[in-house]
Amino acid sequence: MTESTSAVEQAVQQRIQQARIKVQAARERRDELSAARRRGLAARHANKLRHLAEREQLRLDAEDDGQDDDEPDCFR
């Protein structure tokens, strides 16, 4: 009877070990996805800031062009 209990106990231990491996793999997968998500968000945020700065510069350039209308054409 000790032998069958031992085999059952071994099977239980094997299942527990497999579950631990599965949990660890899922944790690593979540960590990798989280890191990729953070990189993606940072890249999108940087692009957004770059586009906003470009639009602001274009607006300022257009505004400067509009203010120069008081000058005679010979000074341009």
Buried (B, 14 or more C-beta within 10 A) or exposed (E): EEEEEEEEEEEEEEEEEEEEEEEEEEEEEEEEEEEEEEEEEEEEEEEEEEEEEEEEEEEEEEEEEEEEEEEEEEEE
